[in-house]
Amino acid sequence: IEEARQVTKREKMERAKAVRSKLLKEYGMKLNEKGQVIAESSVMEDLEKTVKICEEEGLTCCVCRDGYLNEPKKLVGVYTFTKRANLDEFEKKPRKTVGFTTVTHFNVIHFDCHTSAVMTARGRNEWESAMLQNSNTRCNGLLPIWGPEVSDSAFASCLARHNGYVREATGHYDASYSAWIHDIKLLLLKFANEQSFSKDSGGGGPQSNIYLIPYLLHVAIYVLNSTRLYASGEKGLSNFVSAAVDTWVPSSYEVCQLTGH
């Protein structure tokens, strides 16, 4: 009789243990060798992934708060303000060569989020609406920033869209490699001469604009490669460097332009 009781007791304990294990598994837990309740490793890995998703690093959209970590295929851009400008005040011509100059408050946004925000803000034009996302700073462009998983066609399309914004704002139709290089030069001159970055846009200082320079350089290189002007650009640079040193300063005020489509 005693033996039968022990067998029955063990069976009940085994059933209880099985029920307990099933319940723990539903909650992502298990018993270790010491009988302690611990979380399963797979659950911890999922939790770590979730935390990682929440911790976006780098460029982050000012609307949805995601960037290239969580949305690697959604192209982001930075709001910019571009105006018409002489490319070199010391150019030795009666009529100076005209281009454009760009500044920013460096507010980043997905192109999709920008479009949605504009559609939502009825009664306002595109850039009045964009000011709300751009720290109440004037803007008239959205410069694309290429992510590692963004397609070439998506970047090219949004860069063409930005070039359209620049043409509309400045009346300047040259979006060549040279135009971007002069844009970078004029921005660097603002740093060198301690000029205001926010005189026309109403926001954005040295820190915001120093962030912009690498992305302007990237666009310039992209345009140079896509228009196949690398060889002529390299030749022009080689001619300048190989010229007599006493000609460098005078020739530096000659506006050089490489054009190609």
BELDA-V574900 format. One line per field, one symbol per residue. ss: DSSP state (H for helix, E for strand, C for the rest). psi: psi as a letter, one per 40 degrees, with the letter a starting at -180 (. if undefined). A space follows every 10 residues. Layout:
ss: ???
psi: ???
This chain:
ss: CHHHHHHHHH HHHHHHHHHH HHHHHHCCEE ECCCCCEEEC HHHHHHHHHH HHHHCCCCCE CCCCCCECCC CCCCCEEEEE EEEEEECCCC CCCCCCCEEE EEEEEEEEEE HHHHHHHHHH CCCCCHHHHH HHHCCCCCCC EEEEECCCCC CHHHHHHHHH HHHHHHHHHH CCCCCCHHHH HHHHHHHHHH HHCCCCCCCC CCCCCHHHHH HHHHHHHHHH HHHHHHCCCH HHHHHHHHHH HHCCHHHHHH HCCCCCCCCC C
psi: dddddddddd dddddddddd ddddddefii hadeeihiii dddddddddd ddddghiahh hedeeiaedd geehhiihhi hhiiihdhde hgidhihibi ihiiefhiii dddddddddd gieiiddddd ddefffhiie ighihhideh iddddddddd ddddddddde ehehfidddd dddddddddd ddefiheedd deihaddddd dddddddddd ddddddefed dddddddddd deiideeddd eeehhhhhii .
